[in-house]
Every structure is written in structure tokens, then in C-alpha cells.
Amino acid sequence: MPDLSVHIGRLKMKTPVMVASGTFGYGPEYADLVDLNKLGAIVVKGIARHPTRGNETPRTVEVASGLINAIGLPNPGFDGFVEQYMPFLRQYDVPVIVNIWGKTIEEYAEVARRFDEVDGVHALEINVSCPNIKEGSGLFGTDLDMFRRVVEAVRKVTDLTLIPKLAPNVSDIRAYARAAEESGADAISLINSVPAMAVDVETRKPKLANVTGGLTGPGIHSLAVKLVWEAAGAVRIPVIGIGGIVTAEDALEFLIVGASAVAVGTASFTQPTTALDVTDGIAAYLERHGYGAVHELVGTMSSE
């Protein structure tokens, strides 16, 4: 069998396939359906310093080739997560990546500092798609200076592997990838959901209570592949490809254009074992094409 192991910073994974934040809960939700020990990593739903309720319902709507969601990052907060979910996650031999967020730079740094001391947490994924309430109405992920400041602030307070998650709606993804690397990130993940909305033509009202949301699923896959290719070409740190993975072929595209690992998201809602199925498909592809290890495939796209 080909070697599927992957290193992302100080994070060691058995396979290059993890599950994406926001689509796999905190682990227990899928434990009866999926062998968690076979995953590359579990990326838990976003955690802030304090509990939050999230947006009003309806929060999701199915559209052609995807899902638009405006969940609003409801979570039990740092204390609630550590108390309720870490005992469960420590039972498994799989790395845990915690997605963190805040409303201010100080909140990002504080929650990161606290996780630095939690046994069983192996890496932090920085969600930079939250409104910057203290310093304006922009998003951390679409203001290059603010993005740098968030990553730098988190880097100062933690030795955990650090993975900023990049937003797709920026003018040049390469600039954000380089900024992450220069600010101390160990890797980057992309893409986050694409801003979108849906309208009920009969009522002429938005289908989401929040009006707009984020599009995920197969509809964003080709865009994600293009942005991962650009980002991977701009940095030396590992890239994690996210966006519309349903089959092994989808994941292989990311690896071929330069991603070192991938994350399965929306597909888990309809087929919980997608991440494991994709892993098996990657192994079969490597064996079929004579690769001894998955890292040999990374960035092998031919220009001819």
C-alpha cells in the first residue's frame, strides 16, 4: 500500500484527508457512522472565547450543486467545548484541529492562548470570516493588513500548528497566502465558503433569515482548485485544499495542483463516509499510477 501519511507543520496525519470545520460538528455527531480513527484529522466547528447562539432560522438552503448556509457560528465557547467534547475526542487516535474565531484581534489571541494549554488539541485553524466589530464593518479575511495582524497576534501566544483559513472573495489569493506565511503560519487552508444568496420568487423574500450566506458544495469546486493552485505557487508552507470534494477525483485535483492535504465538507451531510471513501480512492490511484507515497503526487500538474 502507498504511504498516505502527511506532515502539516508539527501535525502528523495518517492520511491527507480530514473533515472540514462546520460540517462534522465536534466528533460525536458522526462517531456511530464513521471510524474516526481512519480520518487524517478532525477539524471541529468554530470555537470562540464565549458561547454564541448563531443566526436565526432558516439557516440553510439547498441550491443547484450546493448548499448556502448562514449558521452564524453557534458554539459552546472555550470552556464549554473543553468540558463537553475534549474527553470524547481524547479517546481517539486522530489529530484534533480546532477552528477558532473572535470579534476582535484580542479575542482571537485569547482563545488561541487558552487552547495552547489544552491536552489533545494538535492545531488551530483561524477562521477569518467574522465581522470586525471593534474596528469597522470589514472582514478580517478580506483586509490584508487586518489579516496579518490576526495571524501575528495568534502566533505570539501559541506553539500549536497554525492554519489560517483563507476567504475566496479577495482580489489576489496569493497576497493572503504570502501574508500568512510571513506572519508565522505553518500552513494555510482554502477556500472558505463563497458569499451567496437565494430568493423565494413566490414570496419575493430571501430564503435565509440572514439574507446572505456562504455557498459550499460541488458548485464551488472548480473555483477552489484554481485558488489552491495560485496559493500553493506563492508559498512554501503546506496548503490544505477545501471546496466541493465529493469523490477521490475531486481530492486528487487539489493534490495535483499543489495541496498537501484536503478537507471534505458538505458531502458529509449526504454521505457521512465520504472522507473515508475519498481516502480509499486516493490510495487506489497512487497504486495504479505507481506512486509509493502521496507526497510524490503533490504539485505534479503538467503544463504541456
C-alpha positions, 0 to 999 in steps of 0.5 A: 500500500502507498504511504498516505501519511502527511506532515502539516507543520508539527501535525502528523496525519495518517492520511491527507484527508480530514473533515472540514470545520462546520460540517462534522460538528465536534466528533460525536455527531458522526462517531456511530457512522464513521471510524474516526480513527481512519480520518487524517484529522478532525477539524471541529466547528468554530470555537470562540472565547464565549458561547454564541447562539448563531443566526436565526432560522432558516439557516440553510438552503439547498441550491443547484450543486450546493448548499448556502448556509448562514449558521452564524457560528453557534458554539459552546465557547472555550470552556464549554467545548473543553468540558463537553467534547475534549474527553470524547475526542481524547479517546481517539487516535486522530489529530484534533484541529480546532477552528477558532474565531473572535470579534476582535484581534484580542479575542482571537489571541485569547482563545488561541492562548487558552487552547495552547494549554489544552491536552489533545488539541494538535492545531488551530485553524483561524477562521477569518470570516467574522465581522470586525466589530471593534474596528469597522464593518470589514472582514478580517479575511478580506483586509490584508493588513487586518489579516496579518495582524490576526495571524501575528497576534495568534502566533505570539501566544501559541506553539500549536500548528497554525492554519489560517483559513483563507476567504475566496472573495479577495482580489489576489489569493496569493497576497493572503497566502504570502501574508500568512506565511510571513506572519508565522503560519505553518500552513494555510487552508482554502477556500472558505465558503463563497458569499451567496444568496437565494430568493423565494420568487413566490414570496419575493423574500430571501430564503435565509433569515440572514439574507446572505450566506456562504455557498459550499458544495460541488458548485464551488469546486472548480473555483477552489482548485484554481485558488489552491493552485495560485496559493500553493505557487506563492508559498512554501508552507503546506496548503490544505485544499477545501471546496466541493470534494465529493469523490477521490477525483475531486481530492486528487485535483487539489493534490495535483495542483499543489495541496498537501492535504484536503478537507471534505465538507458538505458531502458529509451531510449526504454521505457521512463516509465520504472522507473515508471513501475519498481516502480509499480512492486516493490510495487506489490511484497512487497504486495504479499510477505507481506512486509509493507515497502521496507526497510524490503526487503533490504539485505534479500538474503538467503544463504541456 
